[in-house]
Amino acid sequence: MTAVPPVEQRADDRARRPEPFAAPKGIPEYLPPDSAGFVHVRDTLAAAAARAGYGHIELPIFEETGLFARGVGESTDVVSKEMYTFADRGERSVTLRPEGTAGVVRSVIEHSADKQGLPVKLRYSGPFFRYERPQAGRYRQLQQVGVEAIGIDDPALDAEVIAIADEGFKALGLTGYRLEITSLGDADCRPAYRARLQDYLAGLDLDEPTRARAQINPLRVLDDKRPEVRAAMAQAPLLMDHLSEASAEHHAQVLAHLDDLGIAYTPNPRMVRGLDYYTKTTFEFVHDGLGAQSGIGGGGRYDGLMATLGGPELSGIGFGIGVDRTLLACGVEGVRPWSTARAEVFGVPLGDAAKRRLVTIAAGLRARGVRVDLSYGGRGLKGAMKSADRSGARFALVLGERDLAGGSIGLKDLVSGEQQDVSLDAVVDTVATAVAAELG
């Protein structure tokens, strides 16, 4: 018998262990069973884009810093305050991507994707990085699903992009959100409006940092969240009241398409959003159940961005949807359209020979698309069945030495408790059929 170390020795052993690491502050992690919801939300949103013909693009996690400074806008909080920027070993300034559109446009230009037919329709998903004060729904590593449609300026395409997001939310079962929409005009009306807004701002008592931001992009002040600035901007001129004839007609057609699609919307003439490249159609999906961080996704048209980044004069429109926030919205509404089960079938071998046979049965079932887990480590029947319950499996396969000798295996329905013996030669077909019937 192995001697048990005394209490004092065990305490000394613990004291000598190094301190464990923790995830960086503001970085959400998703582990089973909660990760099942994250994966379902992400894949459901991406599937809505795939059904509309948007091909997948895998983007770099970091890019040259200048891409975001030029593309997103130096006056934005994203560029001026929130980017993770560092020098690599070659002393080049690189930045962890804070958003997806600039990277997609850079890739389209670099690979001449616009020469292969327009619009270029792309979808992406993954982590993005912003140095913000962490709170619920506001993370330093945020997960997004996005789409971009580049090369065609068509109100019907704007409506399609909005409809993809709406379809994704509806597919998840969400109902408590609303679409807010506006137009940020075009090159024909923006300069005159900018001058009018700057005249208004000149009469306000603004602090120096805000006044400096207003000189770069006065629309940024409309996006200021401070109560005193909001109050001062209450009578500011609105771009929606000064649209060019072409912009006004474009916006009217977008709304007409949304009406045809049965997508409800709320006009929000004060919407700016946090990026400088937006023109014309601009929108946000809002869920009031999330409190201050109510935006679950949004986007808009960016007709000058491609030329700004060195490409041809092509228009574009897209969105980014927050997977983290959409998952929080599902929680607020009590929506859980996903299974947390790790497997549909759980194998319980009782003995080494039974384990060898169950390993091959599991492989056969997996080849048929069935998710299978096994009990490892020589556990007894009671402990193995507890593991089967924790896995969320609908069926258990129990195989002992006596069953093996008799050429049969026990198939147990973990919901009804019913059990039957199945021929080992037919078990893969029988279980695959049972699982298919259960899934519907």
N, C-alpha and C positions, 0 to 999 in steps of 0.2 A: 504493500500500500504506500502511495506517495504521501510524504509528510506535508501538511499544510503549513505554510510560513506563518510565523506569529504576526499578530496585528501590527506590532511596531515595524516589522520588516516590510509588510505590505504598504504601510503609510510612507515609509522611506522610498519605496519603489515609485509610488505615485508622485512624490515630491521631486524625484529626479526626472520625471517625464517632461518634455518641453510643452509649453503652452500650445493648445490647438489653434489653428488659424480660423478666421471668420471671413465670410464674404465681404467685399467692400461695401461701405455704407451707401444705401440708396439703390442697391442692385437686388431686384426680386429674383428668387429662385423657385422653380416649380418641380416638386418631387411627387412621385405617386403617393396617394391617388389623385392629388390636385392637378398634376401635370396632364391628366387626361382631358380636363376642361380646357387648359391652355392649347393643347394640340387640336382639339375639336374646333375651338374658336378660330384659330389661325387657318386651319385647313378649310373650314366652311367659307371664310371670307375669300380665300384664294380661289376656291372652286367656283365661286360666282364670277370671278374675273376670267377663269379658264373657259367657262361656258360662253363667254362673249368673244373668244378668240385672242385673248391676251397670252402671249408666250412668256415663259419664265426667263428671267435674267438674274444671274448671280453676281452681285456687286462686290467690289473690294470693301473690306472693313475700314480701311483708311485711304485717304487721297491726299494730293498736294493741298496745302492749306489755301493757296490762292483760288482753287476751284470754288470753295465755299465763300471766301471773302468776296469774290467777284460775282458769283452766281446767286448766293442767298442775300447778300447786302451787308455792307459794313455797319450800317446804322441799326441793324436788328440786334435784339438781345442774344439771339443764337450765336452770332459772330462775335459781338463785342464782349459778351460775358460768359457764354456757356460752353464753348468748344474745348474739347480735350486736344490740345496742340502741343507737339513736342518735336525736337530735332532728332532725326534718326542718326545712325552711325556715319552716314555720309554728310551730316550737317544739313540735310534737307528738312524743311519745315513740313511736317505731315500732321493730319488731323483725323481723329476717329470720326467717322461720318455722323453728322448731327441730323441729317435728313436724306431722302433718297433721290429726289428729282434731279439735283445737280449731277450726281453720279451717273444716272441713267442717260441724261442728255450728253454728258461727256463721252460715254460709251458709244452712243449712237453716232456722234461726230467722228470719234476715233476709228470706228469700224465701218463707216459709211453705210450704216444700216438703212438710212433714208433712201439709198439708191435701189433698194430691193422692193419698193412699193410703199405707198402711203395710204393710210396712216401706219406708222410703226407702233404696234400695240404690245406693251410689255407689262408684266407683273413681277413683283418681288416681295420677299418677306425676310425678316431677320432683325437683329439688334441695331439700335442707333443710340448715340451717346450725347448727353448734355449735362453739364455740371450745374445742377439746380439744387435748391433746398429740398431734400427728400420729404415727401408726404404721401398719403394714400393717393394713388393714381398719378403721381409725379415722380418719376424715377430717373436716375442717372444713366441707367441702361434701360431703354424702352424698346418694346417689341412692336413692330409695325408690319402691316400688309399694305402694299401700295400698287397703283397702276399708273401708267403713263401712255397717252395716245398722242403721237407726235407727227406733225406734217400736214394736218388738215384743220382748217378753221370752219367748223360746221356746228351750228347750234344743236343738231341732232346728236353729234358726238359728245358734246357737253352733257346732254341729257343721259346718254348711255353710261358715261362715267359715273354720274350721280346715281343712276338706277342700279349699277353693279353694287355699290355700297349699300343701298337700300335693300337690295335682294339678299345680300349677305346677312344683314341684321335681322331681316324677317325670317331667313332660314334658321337662325338661331332661336327664334321664338320671341325676340324682343319686340315690345310694343311701346315702351315709355320714352321714346326718343322723338326728336323733331329735327327737321331739316331747315336751317336758316340759310338764306341766299341773298346775294346782292350782285352788283356789277361795279368793278373798279375802273371802267372806261378804257379808252385806247389812247394812242399817241396824239390823236386829234383834239381830245378834250382834257387830257391829264395836265398839260402845261398850264393852261388857263386856270384850271381848278387849283393847281398847286400854288400859283401866284395869289389867288383869292384866299386860300387857306393861310398862307404865310402872312398876308395882310392882317387876317383875323388874329393870328398868333402873336403878331407884333404888339398888339394892344393888351396882351395878358401879362400878368406878373409871374413869369416862369423862372425856375431855377436855371442856372447856367448849363448843367448837363442836358436838361430837357430842351433848352433853346438851341444847344449845339446839335442835338439830334434832329430838331425841326429844320435846321438849315440843310441837313443831308437829305432827309425825307420827312416832310411835315406830316404825312399820313401816320407816321409812327406815334405821334402824339394822340391820335384818335384811339390807339390801342393801349394807352396808358391806363393801368388799373387803379391808380391812387385816387381816392374819393375826391380830393381837392382839385385834381386835374380833370377828372370826369365832370365835376360841377362847372369848371371854367369852360369846358368844351361843349356844354349843353346847347349853346346857340351857334356852334360852328357850322359853316356851310357844308352841305352833304354832296358828295360826288354824284349820287343818283339824280340830283336835281340839275346837274350840268353835263349830262352825257351827250356825246355827239349823236347825230342822227343814226349813224351806223351802229354805234354801241347800244343805243336804246332799242333798235330793231333786233339786234342780235339777242339781247336780253329777253325781249318779248317772245322771240321764237323759242328760246330755251324753256321759258315758263309754259308755253303752249305745249311743248313736247312732254313736259312733266305732267301737265294736266291730262294729256292723252294716255300717259302711262299710269295714271291714278296715284301719283306720288304727291302727297301733301307737302306744302312748304310754307315757311314764314319769312316774309321780306325783312331784312335787317340792314338798313342803309348805313349803319355805323360800323359794320363789320370791316376789319382790316386784315386780320390774321397776322402771323408773326414773321412772314417772309416777304422780301421786297419784290420778288419777280412776278407777282400776280397781276393779271390784267383781266378786264371783262368779267366773265363768270367766276364768282368766288363763293364758296359755300362751307358750311360746317354742320355736322350732326351733333346735337347736344342732348345729354341725358341729365335731367335735373336731379335724379336720385343720387348723383355722385358728388353733390355739393359744389365746392369751389372749382374742382377739376372736372367740369361738366362736359367738356368736349371729348367725344369718342372717335372723331375722325373728321377730316375735311380736306379741302383742296381748291383747285381752281385752274384757270387758264393762265398760261405764261408765254405770251406771244413773242416777247423779245429775248427770252433767255438763251435760245440756241445761238443767235447771233452774238450775244454778249459773251458766250463761251467759245467763240471762234468758228462757229458753224454757219450754215446757210440761214437765210431769213425764213425759218419755218416755225409755225405756231405749235402749241402743245397744250394739253390739259391732263390733269391727274389728281390723285388723292393719296393720302396716307391715313390708314385707320389704326388706332392704338389697340393692339391685342390685349394688353394689360387692362386698359380701361373698359374695353368691351366685355372682358371676363368679369370685371367688377360690376358692370351693368347687369350681366346675367345673374350675379349673386343678389343684387338689389331686387330684381324682379322674381327671384326664386326659379329661374330658368336653368335647367340642367339637362339639355338634350344629348347627353353623352353617358357612356358607361365607364365606370372606373375599374371594371374587371381587367385584370392582367392577362387572363386566359379564358378560353371557353371550356377547356378540358384540363383536368389535373390528374396526373398519374401517380399512383401510390404503389410502389414495389415493396414487397415483403420478402427480402432475401436477395442475394447477389444475382442468382440466375434470373429471377423475376425482373430485376433492374435492367439486365442486359436486353431482355425481350421488350420491356417497356420503352427503352431508349429507341429501339428501331420502330416501334409502333408510333411513338411521338414524332419521329422523323417522317413517317408515312403520312401522318395527319397534317403536319406542317406543310408538306408538299401539296396537300389538297387545300391549303389556305386556312386551316384551322389553327388557332393559337393554343399551344399546349405548354404546360409547365409540369415539372416533376418534383417529387420529394427526394431530396438528396441527404446524404449523411447518415443513412441507416436508421432513420426514425421509426418508431413503432407506429402501429395503426392509428392510435388516438392522436398522437402529435401530428402525423401526416394529414389526417382528416381536418385538423384545425387549420393547417396550412392551406388545404384545399378551400376551406370556407373563406379564409382571408384573401385568397387569390381572386375571388369573385366568379370562379368557374361555375358553369351550369352543370357539368357532368364530371364525375370522378371515375377513373379506371383503377380498380383494385386488383392486383395480381400477386398471388402467393405461390409458394412452391407446389402445393397440392393442385391449385388451379392450372398451373403450368403443365403438370403431369397429365391432367385431364383434358388439356387442349381448349380451355375456356378462360374467360376473364370476366370479372364483375363490373358491370356498368351501372353506376348509381346516379340518379337524378337528384342533385343537391337541393332542389327546391321542393319537390314532392316527397323525397325520401325513398321513392321506389327504386328497386334494384333488380337487375336481371343478369343472367349469365349469357355471354355472347361468345361465339366461336372465335378463337384467336385468328383463324384464317380470314374471318369476315369482319373483324373488329374495325378496321380502318374504314371500310365502306359503310358499316352500320353507324359509326359515330359521326362520320362526315355528313351523312344523310340527316341524322338527328340534329346536328348543329345547324345545318342549312335550314331545316324546318323551323327551328327555334328563332333563327334570325329573320325568317320571314318571307 
